[in-house]
Amino acid sequence: MSRRSVSIDDKIARQKEAVAKARDKYEAALEDLKTLMDKKRDMEGKELINSEKSLDEILAFMNGEIEDQEWT
């Protein structure tokens, strides 16, 4: 009986390690995603700054008052 208990304990320990590795990998991927989204937001902001659109046009677009087809 104790041999089976040790085997289960070993399996539990290995599974905890696997979960910890998966969590670390997930957190790293999540950080990469956040970095990419921040870069995209910065690029879009710079694009708006360099745009020939007026502030009113930009705000109307952001509020959904102007369709994408009208924006170009």
Residue pairs with C-beta under 8 A, 6 or more apart in sequence:
48 58
51 58
53 61
57 66
60 66
61 71
